[in-house]
Amino acid sequence: MSDYTPPKVWTWDAESGGQFASINRPIAGPTHDRELPVGKHPLQLYSLGTPNGQKVTILLEELLAAGHTGAEYDAWLIRILKGDQFGSGFVAANPNSKIPALVDRSGPEPVRVFESGAILIHLAEKFGAFLPASGPARTECLSWLMWQMGSAPFLGGGFGHFFAYAPVKIEYAINRYAMEAKRQLDVLDRRLAESAYIAGPDYSIADIAIWPWYGQLALGALYEGSAEFLDVAGYAHLQRWAQAVAARPAVQRGRIVNKVTGDPSEQLHERHEAADFETKTQDKLI
């Protein structure tokens, strides 16, 4: 048991420790002036290849694979461990200073879109793809998209943080969030027992949002040791879906864009054209 007693008023007088301590702070706004680069395509993405960033690059690659040439994009690397997200240009694109952020320059005035779920809806509506146009099917898809947005913080900032990143292993915290992660996996497994994809018979932005988190967890690609710890192999329907989505060529491309960790052959730090996947030049290392 801890003998810690919370103060009456909390104050920020020391870093919390851990991998992200140097960039965590209780205030918003920019820390330095830095304009964002702009490439040749109407869609400008500023991101990092984390699960939240992968959602957007997977959708963009799926749109291109489906023949939507207007979905060509520039993906610029935002190095969060170096504080790029606190540059004035990025804060203007996303006042919450979190990746990803999209600037859509296809119209007369640039439009900023932040929060990964909002970006997915914006792009799906823009191109009329991967989101039913109306009716119950659209409602179901959006419900599962919102489920992901509300649930993943418990998996990432909760379980993932205390299991993989916290400087001290806290039994209570790991047990609490492991229980919630298992509950979420069961929600998905039960749903996928009755449906080919998350929102129904067709692949949609619900799958694209959920797979980078829960699909990669099921496949052992999220938080080293967590797949065994959570016994993800026992979720047969989730495993079937995770493997099916992982086999899609657009997913295989999108998951490596702006990625700076893991096998160098699976990192594409910036993406400006389809040919970049063939060269995978790493000119801008973090």
PyMOL commands that set and color helices and strands:
alter all, ss='L'
color gray80, all
select helices_A, chain A and resi 21-23+51-65+69-71+80-82+84-86+88-93+116-127+135-165+171-192+205-218+226-229+232-234+236-246+249-254+264-266+276-279
alter helices_A, ss='H'
color red, helices_A
select strands_A, chain A and resi 43-47+73-77+101-104+111-114
alter strands_A, ss='S'
color yellow, strands_A
deselect
rebuild
show_as cartoon
